[in-house]
Amino acid sequence: MLQTNLLHLLSAADLKTTLETNENVMVCCGRMGPMCIPVYKSMLEVQGQYAHVAFRDMEFDTEDARAIRDLPICAGFRGLPFTVYFKSGKPVKATSSIQSKEQITAILDEQFKK
C-alpha cells in the first residue's frame, strides 16, 4: 500500500465503486518514487479546494492497477505516475510523470468546473 494520506484504491473493484459513486475523480497510480511523491503531495494540498472531486491513489505494481495502466488514454505513457481524471466514470484527461500543483489545478479547473 502506498504511504500517502490520500484514500487508497486497493483493487479494480474499489476503482469501479469510486467511479460509480463520484462524478469527478482524480486517480494517481504510482509508487513512492521521486516523480510520484510530489503529485501525491499536491493532491493533498488542493483536495480541500475541490470538495466536488474524489482524490485517490493506487499502487502501480499490482495486478488490479491494470484498470488504470491499460486505459487507452494512457497508451504510450512511459513515466510514473499515471494520473487519470474521470468525469461521470469516463477518463477525460491523463498525464504521466511529475506534475506541479499549478498543472494539476489547471486540469482540475478545466475538467471539473463547479
C-alpha positions in Angstrom: 0.0 0.0 0.0 1.2 3.5 -0.8 2.3 5.6 2.2 0.2 8.7 1.5 -2.7 10.4 3.3 -4.9 10.0 0.3 -7.7 7.5 0.1 -6.3 4.3 -1.4 -7.8 2.2 -4.2 -6.7 -1.3 -3.4 -8.4 -3.1 -6.2 -10.1 -2.7 -9.6 -13.4 -3.1 -7.7 -12.5 -0.1 -5.5 -11.9 1.9 -8.6 -15.2 0.9 -10.1 -17.1 1.7 -7.0 -15.4 5.1 -6.7 -16.2 5.9 -10.3 -19.8 4.9 -9.8 -20.3 7.0 -6.6 -18.4 10.1 -7.6 -18.9 12.3 -10.6 -15.4 13.7 -10.6 -12.4 11.6 -9.7 -8.6 12.1 -9.9 -6.5 8.9 -9.5 -2.7 8.9 -9.3 -1.4 5.5 -10.0 2.3 5.2 -9.0 4.9 4.3 -6.5 6.7 6.0 -3.6 9.3 7.4 -6.0 10.7 10.9 -6.8 8.3 11.5 -9.7 5.2 10.3 -7.8 5.6 11.8 -4.3 5.2 15.5 -5.5 2.0 14.6 -7.2 0.5 13.0 -4.1 1.6 16.0 -2.1 -0.1 18.4 -4.5 -3.2 16.3 -4.4 -3.3 16.5 -0.6 -2.7 20.3 -0.8 -5.6 21.0 -3.2 -8.2 18.5 -2.2 -9.8 20.9 0.2 -10.3 23.4 -2.6 -12.1 20.8 -4.7 -14.7 19.2 -2.5 -16.5 18.1 -5.6 -13.6 15.9 -6.7 -12.6 12.5 -5.2 -8.8 12.2 -4.9 -7.4 8.7 -4.8 -4.1 6.9 -5.2 -3.4 3.4 -6.5 -0.3 1.3 -6.3 1.1 0.9 -9.8 2.7 -2.6 -9.3 -0.5 -4.5 -8.6 -2.5 -6.7 -11.0 -5.6 -4.5 -10.3 -3.7 -1.4 -11.4 -4.2 -2.7 -15.0 -7.6 -0.9 -14.7 -5.5 2.3 -15.0 -2.4 1.1 -16.9 -4.4 -0.4 -19.7 -6.7 2.6 -20.4 -6.5 3.7 -24.0 -5.9 7.3 -22.7 -2.7 6.1 -21.1 -1.4 4.3 -24.2 2.2 5.3 -24.8 2.9 6.5 -21.2 6.4 5.7 -20.1 6.9 7.7 -16.9 5.3 7.3 -13.5 2.9 8.2 -12.1 -0.1 7.7 -14.4 -2.6 10.3 -13.3 -6.1 10.0 -14.7 -9.1 12.3 -14.4 -12.5 10.8 -14.7 -15.9 12.6 -15.3 -19.0 10.5 -14.9 -17.0 7.3 -14.9 -15.1 8.1 -18.2 -11.5 9.1 -18.4 -11.3 12.7 -19.8 -7.6 13.6 -19.2 -4.5 11.7 -18.3 -0.9 12.7 -17.6 2.3 10.8 -16.9 5.4 11.8 -14.9 5.7 14.6 -12.4 3.1 17.4 -12.4 3.3 20.6 -10.5 0.4 21.8 -8.3 -0.3 24.5 -10.9 -0.5 21.9 -13.7 -2.8 19.8 -11.6 -5.1 22.7 -10.6 -5.3 23.8 -14.3 -6.5 20.4 -15.3 -9.0 20.2 -12.3 -10.3 23.6 -13.3 -10.6 22.7 -17.0 -12.2 19.3 -16.5 -14.3 19.7 -13.3 -15.7 23.2 -13.4 -18.1 23.8 -10.5 
